[in-house]
Amino acid sequence: MENYVELNVRSEIGELEGVILHTPGSEVENMTPENAERALYSDILNLAVAREEYKQLSSVLSTVAQTYQVKDLLTTVLGNEKAKEAIVDKVCLMEPQVGVKGNTYCIKDYLLDQEPAVLASLLIEGVPLKADNLTKFLSKERYAMRPLHNFFFTRDASMSVVDEVLIGKMANSVRDRESLIMQSIFDYIPGFKTKTVNPIDNPALDSACTIEGGDVLIARDDILIIGNGTRTSTQGIDFILAQLLTQKEKRQRHILVQELPSHPESFIHLDMVFTLLDVDKCMVYEPLILRPNKYQTVHITIENGKVLNIVHENNLLEALKKLGMDLKPIYCGGNGDPWNQEREQWHSGANFFAIGPGKVLGYGRNIHTMEAMNKNGFEILRAKDIIRHKIELSDYEKYVITIEGSELPRGGGGARCMTMPVRRKPVNW
């Protein structure tokens, strides 16, 4: 029986106690160069190599916190017949090709007939198209229900915000089933003890509303930092603002909004250019976060259910300093050389995941970023050495654990993208 933790996340850096992961499966390989773009990939992955790299991440995390696998959690949920029927019904509404539509093969009954573990796999890895007529036999489409190619980036479809879970309103419909699965996990597994908030449940929702977890960072329990770009719209940020206003807290709370470029694709989320590392340090892609440019930083202050003001700020770090968070920036790609900065940002060099204050994980391939981390007091530790017990984390105060990343970065994300924390200890600010 799973040992569930009660959901509570009030920062990006508090000591990690629980995290949800999804080890890449056959859904990652079930694509070709022709349909990779539709799957939101710029390249195709070698599954065997990607799984070995991911195993370094999951093995390290299991040594420091309670880890949960999406497929295991979903299997538990599907053991509840009521939940099973509700989920399959929603899938059929969300993806019409799954249900009856003209002569389209209906797989609803097929899904309902499956055992929980098999159904969990089908919902993630896809259902092959049954070639029972000439059109389908000649079709280039191989799946009646497409695989969730991006699901190992568990960060995007749901976000822990204090003691609630905000469900992602994905920018691309190919990922909608991820949000459905994550909401089902939190709605039907009582051990997490949380409430889900889903934008699609609001009948007055703006159709332009999109929210993804890579854009939502909890700096402190009174400060949210949100990226505004191709994956999280201004309407999505307004939805989050509206949720905070309904809480009518007497203390001031703040949303810092950072505009992001629409291209290249490496600027997909805020955590690709900015992540928190310690109580006094952060990782930045300097050209966007610190240099003067056309991308705005906006500060929204709310109190007692009202917006007090909305103002422009010079940059994200200055805005945080005004709120009592004086952070020293460490540069993705190191200082000075734009080529190194661009190359390493492309390979998720700014995308770090904290397991505690000053204790983070990232890709070892970004050597200039790692040099900058080391110069700022972080010991560089290889995940392999930790897994093999060659070194003990308790011997080090501040460190970055490096995982190999020849395949995983091809999917367009790093350690933070691949982790959905559900509980962290409070930070001694």
PAKOL-824613 format. One record per residue (C-alpha): x, y, z; residue in three letters. Coordinates in steps of 0.5 Angstrom, whole numbers, padded with zeros to 4 digits, always signed. Example, Ala and Ser with C-alpha at 12.3 -4.5 7.8 and 13.67 -1.06 7.14 Angstrom:
+0025-0009+0016ALA
+0027-0002+0014SER
***
This chain:
+0000+0000+0000MET
+0003+0007-0002GLU
+0005+0012+0004ASN
+0002+0018+0001TYR
+0004+0025+0004VAL
-0001+0031+0005GLU
+0000+0036+0000LEU
+0004+0042+0002ASN
+0008+0046-0003VAL
+0010+0053-0001ARG
+0017+0054-0005SER
+0021+0052-0010GLU
+0027+0050-0005ILE
+0024+0047+0001GLY
+0027+0040+0003GLU
+0023+0035-0002LEU
+0018+0030+0002GLU
+0014+0027-0004GLY
+0014+0028-0012VAL
+0010+0025-0018ILE
+0014+0022-0023LEU
+0013+0018-0030HIS
+0018+0014-0033THR
+0018+0015-0040PRO
+0015+0009-0044GLY
+0013+0006-0051SER
+0009+0013-0052GLU
+0016+0016-0053VAL
+0018+0012-0058GLU
+0011+0012-0062ASN
+0013+0017-0067MET
+0017+0019-0073THR
+0020+0025-0075PRO
+0014+0026-0079GLU
+0009+0027-0073ASN
+0014+0029-0068ALA
+0012+0036-0069GLU
+0005+0034-0068ARG
+0008+0031-0061ALA
+0011+0038-0060LEU
+0018+0035-0060TYR
+0024+0038-0065SER
+0027+0031-0065ASP
+0025+0023-0064ILE
+0028+0020-0058LEU
+0032+0013-0057ASN
+0027+0010-0051LEU
+0033+0005-0048ALA
+0038+0011-0047VAL
+0032+0016-0045ALA
+0030+0011-0039ARG
+0037+0010-0037GLU
+0038+0017-0036GLU
+0031+0018-0033TYR
+0033+0012-0028LYS
+0039+0017-0025GLN
+0034+0022-0024LEU
+0028+0018-0021SER
+0034+0014-0017SER
+0037+0020-0013VAL
+0030+0022-0012LEU
+0028+0016-0009SER
+0034+0016-0004THR
+0031+0023-0001VAL
+0024+0023-0002ALA
+0017+0019-0003GLN
+0017+0018-0010THR
+0010+0016-0014TYR
+0010+0014-0021GLN
+0004+0016-0025VAL
+0002+0010-0028LYS
+0002+0006-0021ASP
-0003+0012-0018LEU
-0007+0011-0024LEU
-0008+0004-0024THR
-0010+0005-0017THR
-0015+0010-0019VAL
-0018+0005-0024LEU
-0019+0000-0019GLY
-0025+0004-0017ASN
-0030+0002-0022GLU
-0034+0009-0021LYS
-0028+0013-0023ALA
-0026+0008-0028LYS
-0033+0010-0032GLU
-0032+0017-0031ALA
-0025+0017-0033ILE
-0027+0013-0040VAL
-0033+0018-0041ASP
-0029+0024-0040LYS
-0024+0021-0045VAL
-0029+0020-0050CYS
-0032+0027-0050LEU
-0025+0030-0050MET
-0023+0026-0056GLU
-0029+0024-0061PRO
-0025+0019-0065GLN
-0025+0015-0059VAL
-0032+0014-0058GLY
-0038+0013-0064VAL
-0037+0018-0070LYS
-0040+0016-0076GLY
-0036+0009-0078ASN
-0030+0011-0073THR
-0029+0004-0069TYR
-0032+0006-0062CYS
-0027+0003-0057ILE
-0030+0006-0051LYS
-0033-0001-0049ASP
-0026-0004-0050TYR
-0023+0001-0045LEU
-0028-0001-0040LEU
-0027-0008-0041ASP
-0019-0008-0039GLN
-0016-0009-0032GLU
-0014-0003-0029PRO
-0006-0004-0030ALA
-0008-0005-0038VAL
-0012+0001-0038LEU
-0007+0005-0035ALA
-0002+0003-0040SER
-0007+0004-0046LEU
-0009+0011-0043LEU
-0002+0013-0043ILE
+0001+0009-0049GLU
-0004+0010-0054GLY
-0009+0005-0057VAL
-0007+0002-0064PRO
-0012+0003-0070LEU
-0016-0003-0071LYS
-0015-0003-0079ALA
-0022-0006-0080ASP
-0024-0002-0087ASN
-0020+0000-0093LEU
-0019+0007-0090THR
-0016+0005-0084LYS
-0012+0000-0087PHE
-0009+0005-0092LEU
-0008+0011-0086SER
-0002+0014-0084LYS
-0005+0014-0077GLU
-0003+0008-0073ARG
-0007+0010-0067TYR
-0014+0011-0065ALA
-0012+0014-0059MET
-0006+0017-0059ARG
+0000+0016-0054PRO
+0002+0022-0049LEU
+0009+0023-0052HIS
+0010+0029-0047ASN
+0008+0026-0040PHE
+0015+0025-0037PHE
+0014+0032-0036PHE
+0010+0031-0031THR
+0011+0039-0029ARG
+0006+0042-0034ASP
-0001+0038-0033ALA
-0002+0040-0025SER
+0001+0045-0020MET
+0002+0044-0013SER
+0000+0051-0010VAL
+0001+0051-0002VAL
-0005+0046-0001ASP
-0009+0045-0007GLU
-0007+0043-0014VAL
-0008+0047-0020LEU
-0010+0043-0026ILE
-0006+0045-0033GLY
-0010+0048-0038LYS
-0006+0046-0044MET
-0004+0050-0050ALA
-0004+0044-0054ASN
-0010+0039-0054SER
-0005+0033-0055VAL
-0004+0034-0048ARG
-0011+0035-0045ASP
-0011+0027-0043ARG
-0005+0029-0038GLU
-0009+0034-0035SER
-0015+0029-0034LEU
-0011+0024-0031ILE
-0007+0028-0026MET
-0014+0031-0024GLN
-0016+0024-0023SER
-0011+0022-0019ILE
-0012+0028-0014PHE
-0019+0027-0014ASP
-0020+0020-0013TYR
-0014+0018-0008ILE
-0015+0021-0001PRO
-0008+0020+0001GLY
-0006+0027-0002PHE
-0011+0030+0002LYS
-0012+0036-0003THR
-0017+0040-0007LYS
-0016+0041-0015THR
-0018+0047-0019VAL
-0019+0046-0026ASN
-0020+0052-0031PRO
-0025+0048-0035ILE
-0030+0047-0029ASP
-0031+0055-0030ASN
-0037+0056-0035PRO
-0035+0063-0036ALA
-0027+0061-0038LEU
-0024+0065-0043ASP
-0023+0061-0049SER
-0016+0064-0050ALA
-0014+0061-0042CYS
-0008+0057-0042THR
-0004+0055-0036ILE
+0002+0050-0036GLU
+0006+0048-0030GLY
+0013+0050-0033GLY
+0011+0057-0032ASP
+0009+0057-0025VAL
+0014+0058-0020LEU
+0013+0059-0012ILE
+0018+0064-0010ALA
+0015+0064-0003ARG
+0008+0062+0000ASP
+0006+0070-0002ASP
+0010+0070-0009ILE
+0008+0067-0015LEU
+0013+0068-0021ILE
+0009+0066-0028ILE
+0012+0066-0035GLY
+0007+0069-0040ASN
+0009+0066-0047GLY
+0006+0061-0052THR
+0004+0056-0046ARG
+0001+0060-0041THR
-0003+0066-0044SER
-0005+0073-0040THR
-0012+0070-0039GLN
-0009+0064-0036GLY
-0005+0068-0031ILE
-0012+0072-0030ASP
-0015+0066-0028PHE
-0010+0065-0023ILE
-0011+0072-0020LEU
-0018+0071-0020ALA
-0017+0064-0015GLN
-0012+0068-0011LEU
-0018+0074-0010LEU
-0023+0069-0008THR
-0019+0067-0002GLN
-0019+0074+0001LYS
-0013+0074+0005GLU
-0011+0080+0009LYS
-0004+0080+0008ARG
-0001+0082+0001GLN
+0001+0077-0004ARG
+0004+0078-0011HIS
+0004+0075-0018ILE
+0011+0077-0022LEU
+0009+0076-0029VAL
+0015+0075-0034GLN
+0014+0076-0041GLU
+0017+0070-0046LEU
+0019+0070-0053PRO
+0015+0066-0058SER
+0021+0063-0061HIS
+0026+0059-0061PRO
+0022+0053-0058GLU
+0027+0053-0052SER
+0023+0059-0049PHE
+0017+0054-0048ILE
+0017+0056-0041HIS
+0019+0060-0035LEU
+0023+0055-0032ASP
+0027+0054-0038MET
+0030+0061-0037VAL
+0030+0062-0029PHE
+0030+0057-0023THR
+0031+0058-0016LEU
+0037+0055-0013LEU
+0037+0057-0006ASP
+0035+0062-0001VAL
+0039+0067-0004ASP
+0041+0064-0011LYS
+0038+0063-0017CYS
+0039+0061-0024MET
+0038+0066-0030VAL
+0039+0066-0038TYR
+0042+0073-0037GLU
+0040+0076-0044PRO
+0033+0075-0042LEU
+0032+0076-0035ILE
+0037+0081-0034LEU
+0039+0085-0040ARG
+0035+0091-0043PRO
+0030+0088-0048ASN
+0023+0088-0050LYS
+0020+0083-0046TYR
+0016+0086-0040GLN
+0016+0084-0032THR
+0010+0086-0029VAL
+0008+0086-0021HIS
+0001+0085-0019ILE
+0000+0086-0012THR
-0007+0084-0008ILE
-0010+0084-0001GLU
-0016+0082+0002ASN
-0019+0080-0005GLY
-0017+0086-0009LYS
-0012+0088-0014VAL
-0008+0094-0010LEU
-0004+0095-0016ASN
-0001+0093-0023ILE
+0006+0096-0025VAL
+0012+0095-0029HIS
+0019+0093-0026GLU
+0026+0093-0029ASN
+0027+0086-0029ASN
+0025+0080-0025LEU
+0031+0080-0020LEU
+0030+0087-0018GLU
+0022+0086-0017ALA
+0024+0080-0012LEU
+0029+0084-0008LYS
+0023+0089-0007LYS
+0020+0084-0004LEU
+0025+0082+0001GLY
+0028+0076-0004MET
+0035+0079-0005ASP
+0038+0073-0010LEU
+0045+0073-0013LYS
+0044+0070-0020PRO
+0048+0065-0023ILE
+0048+0065-0031TYR
+0046+0059-0035CYS
+0052+0058-0040GLY
+0057+0062-0035GLY
+0059+0069-0036ASN
+0061+0073-0042GLY
+0060+0068-0048ASP
+0053+0069-0052PRO
+0055+0062-0056TRP
+0055+0058-0049ASN
+0049+0061-0046GLN
+0045+0060-0052GLU
+0047+0053-0053ARG
+0046+0051-0046GLU
+0040+0054-0045GLN
+0037+0050-0051TRP
+0039+0044-0047HIS
+0035+0046-0041SER
+0042+0049-0038GLY
+0037+0054-0033ALA
+0032+0048-0031ASN
+0034+0046-0024PHE
+0030+0042-0019PHE
+0031+0043-0012ALA
+0031+0038-0007ILE
+0033+0043-0001GLY
+0036+0050-0001PRO
+0042+0050-0004GLY
+0041+0042-0007LYS
+0039+0042-0014VAL
+0039+0037-0020LEU
+0041+0039-0027GLY
+0044+0036-0034TYR
+0051+0035-0033GLY
+0052+0036-0041ARG
+0052+0044-0039ASN
+0059+0044-0037ILE
+0059+0052-0037HIS
+0053+0052-0033THR
+0056+0047-0028MET
+0063+0051-0028GLU
+0059+0057-0026ALA
+0055+0053-0020MET
+0062+0051-0018ASN
+0065+0058-0017LYS
+0058+0060-0013ASN
+0060+0054-0008GLY
+0056+0048-0011PHE
+0059+0042-0011GLU
+0058+0038-0017ILE
+0056+0031-0016LEU
+0055+0025-0021ARG
+0048+0022-0020ALA
+0052+0015-0022LYS
+0056+0016-0016ASP
+0050+0017-0011ILE
+0046+0011-0014ILE
+0053+0007-0013ARG
+0054+0010-0006HIS
+0061+0012-0007LYS
+0059+0019-0004ILE
+0054+0021+0001GLU
+0049+0027+0000LEU
+0050+0028+0008SER
+0057+0030+0007ASP
+0056+0036+0003TYR
+0052+0042+0005GLU
+0051+0045-0002LYS
+0051+0041-0009TYR
+0048+0040-0016VAL
+0047+0033-0018ILE
+0048+0032-0025THR
+0044+0027-0029ILE
+0046+0025-0036GLU
+0043+0028-0042GLY
+0044+0026-0049SER
+0037+0024-0050GLU
+0032+0027-0045LEU
+0033+0034-0047PRO
+0031+0032-0054ARG
+0024+0032-0051GLY
+0025+0040-0049GLY
+0026+0040-0042GLY
+0030+0039-0036GLY
+0030+0036-0028ALA
+0024+0041-0026ARG
+0020+0039-0032CYS
+0020+0032-0030MET
+0018+0033-0023THR
+0011+0035-0020MET
+0013+0036-0012PRO
+0007+0034-0008VAL
+0010+0036-0001ARG
+0016+0040+0001ARG
+0018+0042+0008LYS
+0018+0050+0010PRO
+0024+0054+0009VAL
+0027+0058+0014ASN
+0028+0065+0010TRP
***
